[in-house]
Amino acid sequence: MSEEYSPFNPLDRVNLAASVGEALLERDPVPLGAIGEVIGAGVYVIYYSGDFATYDPISKANSREQWLAPLYVGKAIPKGGRKGGQAFDAKPGKDLKKRLKEHADSVQDAKNLNLDHFWCRFLVVEDIWIPLGENLMISRFAPLWNTTVDGFGNHTPGAGRFNQKRSRWDVLHPGREWAAKCQERPETATMIKAEVEEHLRSRPVAAASNKLFKF
């Protein structure tokens, strides 16, 4: 008895997103603190291979240059892109490089992290496909800093807006001056560490693979 198969559609949203993700994961990792010249916007993944004990399963998954467990997935959209203000003939800027530099600065500010322990892959992508690629990567890997320890990608609040709570990332990794001005959270670093351990138990990083889909 023959099985029924749906015809493959290369223009399906999932397949388009997978093509972005696969291309990203084929890039060679580079140190987060040593990004060269990059023109354009796109998507990226950040890896950790250091000695922060709570992240030990992640570090092991990224040891020996395996790079199986992204710690964070993000995107850099051209200026004006979020509001639809990007002109079609606008020249590419340095949005991706700027965003990665912001992340490197955040790591550098953290009192219990070492920038030398962070690596990244990045890919310049046509603007329309950037959110699609980012969403797929987050869904596939459920990176810790996109889920349980959110706030890594936050920017300095505007003047007079420090009444918001400090992010969970800033509680666990204190050091950013602007975050210290925000209001305290009910969760302590110890509580967040316990949630991280549960996250890593429920979704073992050893089960991760750099193959997003098998067509």
C-alpha positions in Angstrom: 0.0 0.0 0.0 1.5 3.3 -1.1 1.9 6.2 1.3 0.7 9.7 0.4 3.3 12.4 0.4 2.8 16.2 0.1 4.8 17.6 -2.8 7.9 19.5 -1.7 7.5 23.3 -1.9 10.8 25.1 -1.8 8.9 28.4 -1.3 7.1 27.2 1.8 7.9 29.5 4.8 9.5 26.6 6.8 11.7 25.6 3.9 12.8 29.2 3.3 13.6 29.6 6.9 15.5 26.4 6.9 17.7 27.5 4.0 18.7 30.6 6.1 19.4 28.5 9.2 21.4 25.9 7.3 23.5 28.6 5.6 24.1 30.3 9.0 25.2 27.0 10.6 27.7 26.4 7.8 29.6 29.5 8.7 32.9 29.2 10.7 32.5 30.4 14.3 34.6 33.5 15.2 35.4 35.1 18.5 32.6 37.4 19.6 35.2 40.0 20.6 37.0 40.0 17.3 34.4 40.6 14.6 36.0 41.9 11.4 34.4 44.2 8.9 30.8 43.2 8.2 28.4 45.2 5.8 24.7 44.5 6.0 22.1 43.1 8.3 21.3 39.5 9.2 21.0 36.8 11.8 23.5 35.3 14.2 24.1 32.7 16.9 26.3 33.1 20.0 28.1 30.2 21.7 29.6 29.8 25.1 32.5 27.6 26.1 33.6 29.0 29.5 33.7 28.0 33.1 30.5 29.5 34.5 29.4 26.4 36.4 25.7 26.7 35.7 26.3 26.6 32.0 28.5 23.5 32.1 26.3 21.3 29.9 26.4 24.1 27.3 30.2 24.5 27.5 30.6 20.7 27.1 28.3 20.6 24.0 30.5 23.4 22.5 33.8 21.8 23.4 36.2 20.4 20.8 34.8 22.9 18.3 31.5 21.0 18.1 29.3 24.1 18.5 26.1 22.2 19.2 24.4 24.5 21.7 23.8 28.2 20.9 23.4 30.3 24.0 21.6 33.1 22.1 20.1 33.7 18.7 19.5 37.2 17.4 19.0 39.4 14.4 20.1 42.8 13.2 17.5 44.7 11.1 18.5 47.7 9.1 17.7 51.1 10.6 14.0 51.9 9.9 13.3 48.3 9.0 11.1 47.6 12.1 8.8 50.5 11.1 8.8 49.9 7.3 10.9 52.9 6.8 13.8 51.2 5.0 14.1 52.4 1.4 14.4 49.7 -1.2 17.5 51.4 -2.7 19.1 52.2 0.6 22.8 51.2 0.9 23.7 48.4 3.3 24.9 49.7 6.7 26.8 48.0 9.5 23.8 46.8 11.5 25.0 43.3 12.1 28.5 44.4 13.2 27.0 47.0 15.5 24.6 44.6 17.1 27.4 42.0 17.8 29.6 44.8 19.2 26.7 45.7 21.6 26.6 42.0 22.7 30.3 41.9 23.2 30.2 45.0 25.4 27.4 43.5 27.5 29.5 40.4 28.1 32.5 42.5 28.8 30.6 44.4 31.5 29.3 41.3 33.2 31.3 40.6 36.4 31.1 36.8 36.0 31.6 36.3 32.3 34.7 36.4 30.1 34.5 37.6 26.5 37.2 35.2 25.5 34.7 32.3 26.1 32.2 33.6 23.5 32.1 32.7 19.8 29.5 33.4 17.1 28.3 32.6 13.7 26.6 35.3 11.6 25.1 35.6 8.2 24.2 38.6 6.1 20.7 38.1 4.8 18.2 39.9 2.6 16.0 41.9 5.0 12.8 40.1 4.3 14.1 36.8 5.4 15.8 37.9 8.6 12.9 37.4 11.1 12.0 34.1 9.5 15.5 32.7 10.0 15.8 34.0 13.6 12.4 32.5 14.6 13.4 29.1 13.2 16.7 29.0 15.0 15.1 30.0 18.3 12.4 27.3 17.8 15.0 24.7 17.0 17.5 25.3 19.8 15.5 27.1 22.5 18.7 29.0 23.5 19.0 29.7 27.2 19.4 33.5 26.8 16.3 33.6 24.5 14.1 31.8 27.0 14.9 31.2 30.7 17.5 34.0 31.1 16.0 36.7 29.0 17.3 40.3 28.7 20.7 39.9 27.1 19.6 41.9 24.1 18.0 44.8 26.0 19.1 48.3 25.4 19.5 51.2 27.8 16.1 52.5 28.7 15.3 56.1 27.7 15.6 58.9 30.2 13.2 58.6 33.1 12.3 55.0 32.2 14.4 53.1 34.8 11.2 52.2 36.7 11.1 48.9 34.8 12.5 45.7 36.4 16.0 44.6 35.9 16.2 41.7 33.4 16.8 38.1 34.5 20.0 38.2 32.6 21.2 41.2 34.5 20.3 39.5 37.8 22.4 36.5 36.9 25.2 38.4 35.2 25.4 41.8 37.0 27.7 44.5 35.6 25.9 46.7 33.1 25.7 50.2 34.7 22.4 51.1 33.2 20.8 47.8 34.5 21.8 48.6 38.0 19.5 51.7 37.9 16.5 49.6 37.1 14.2 48.2 39.8 15.0 44.9 41.5 13.3 41.7 40.6 11.7 39.2 42.9 13.9 36.5 41.6 17.4 36.1 42.9 20.4 34.8 41.0 20.2 31.6 43.0 16.6 31.1 41.9 17.4 31.8 38.3 20.3 29.3 38.4 17.9 26.6 39.6 15.6 27.4 36.7 18.5 27.2 34.3 19.4 23.7 35.6 15.8 22.6 35.1 15.8 24.0 31.6 19.0 22.1 30.8 17.6 18.9 32.3 14.3 19.1 30.4 16.0 19.9 27.1 19.4 18.2 27.1 21.8 20.1 24.8 23.4 16.8 23.8 20.3 16.1 21.8 20.8 19.2 19.7 22.1 19.0 16.2 23.3 21.5 13.7 21.0 19.8 11.1 17.8 21.8 11.3 15.7 19.7 8.9 16.2 16.5 6.9 14.5 16.8 3.6 
